[in-house]
Each structure stands twice: as structure tokens, then as C-alpha cells.
Amino acid sequence: MSDVGRLLRTWRDERRMSQLDLSARSGVSTRHLSFVETGRSRPTSEMILRLAEELDVPLRARNELLLAGGYAPAYSQSELDGTPLSTVLTALRNVLTGHEPCPAVLVDRHWTMVDANAAVARFTAGCAPHLLEPPVNVLRLALHPDGMAPRIGNLAEWRTHILHRLDRQAVATGDPVLRELRAELAAYPGGLVAERPDGLVVPLRFDELSFFSITSVLGTPRDVTLSELAIEAFLPADPATADALRLEVAGSMHGSRAG
């Protein structure tokens, strides 16, 4: 079995897709797929990308498939502080600011904080300094006993939500770092819930406030780094929280005028 054939077989198995299923979706015959997976046939770069698209393989892993097949990567991978990404990152930072007074963070594929708005200070206040030293992992910060966890009113429910989400993300990306992070977080105290949560969304009950989270990603990334960035924002989950945030803004504006 060739390197590219082995990797394609691994992704097909991860997606629980038979050769017949992938053949129907990609237009590649099952015989040819079998030959590719066993190394009897060398796929073209176009075929690798077509199969990767149907298997919903992340851009980083698509480059790995191409390299394994003897081809150059198809997607750039820029540095976060480099010029090519500066315009997009400036726009994303404007989105973070636009969410205020609701907390919002920009994270990478491993949930490392890239940037955050001022409202995130609500969550980080009182957390142990060692959890706030860069690189800050926002999931570790949330569930660690020295982090946000003691102030989360529904910790078991929120832990269950995060761990299930990490499970799905690890399967989708095939990233071993996410599996290691999941194992670390699962070892923290706080419990789990077996029953299905009530309500429309799983809330984060932090102090006296209640939030629900939304995740925003770029719709058409062509760069590996950009494809792995996401904004996680926390919006009011009940009228009381919405009122509290509005009062906070009003108080801040009054203080600015008085100053």
C-alpha cells in the first residue's frame, strides 16, 4: 500500500464510507479506487483533490495527501503575523470588537487563543496566572479547577458539551493533539451529564449570567492557517443576561462622559 493510498483509506474509514459510496460521489470507479488504495495505481493530483473534497478532508491534510502522492501542496500556509493574512486578521479583530459587550475569542485549530475582545476579561478574572500565560488554551482555561470552572454553575453540562465537541473535531480533522487535549480535559473534576440537556441550546451559566456560544469560520479559505481559525462568541441566553450587559454598556458610557 502506498503512502497516499494508505492515507486515503484512513480518511475513507474515518468518514465511514465504502469504496462504492466514494466512487458514486467522486466519479472514480471502485476498481480504480481499490488500485489507488493498494498502491497498484498512482493517482493524479487532480484525483487526490477530488477524493479529498468528497471525504471533506481539511486543507492541511489535503496538502499531506498531495505530498504523499509526490506532488506539491495546493494550499498555502501563512504565518499569523505575516503580511498575507494581515487584512483578514484586521477584519476578524473588528468582528471581535463588534461583539462587545459579549465575550468573543479568536482561536486556532487547537483552541489556542489568537486574540480576544475586552469583554473576555469577565471570564479570565480570578483565573490562575499560569493558565493565562501564552499560549492560552481556552478549553483548558474553561475547565481547569484553577480557571473558570469554579464559577460555572452548570459545569458538568458544559464539560459534557466541550468533550463531545472535541470528540467530533478530532474525528473530523484526524488531529492527535485534539485527542490528547480531550484526554487531559476529561481528567479534570466536574462530572458529566448522561441525559439530554433541556432547552434549545446548551448554556454557559457563568456567575449570575447565562450565555450560549456561536462559532464563526471563514466561508471560502484557500490558506491552511485561515481555514483553521474560528471566532467563538458568547451571547445572552436569557433576558436577564441581556439586560445586565445593556446596563453595563450604559454605565460604561456614563462613566466615559463623566470623565
Protein Blocks (a to p, Z undefined) as FASTA:
>chain_A
ZZklmmmmmmmmmnopafklmmmmnopafklmmmmmnopaccdfklmmmmmmmnopafkl
mmmmmmmnopacfbdcddfkbmklmmmmmmmmmmmmmmpccdcddddfkopafbdcfklm
mmmgopafklmpccddfklmmmpmklmmmmmmblmlmmmmmmmmmmmmmmmnopaklmmm
mmmmmmpghijafbdcedjbdcddehjbccdddddddfbbcbfklmmgccdddddfbfkl
mmmmmmmmmmmmmmmmmZZ
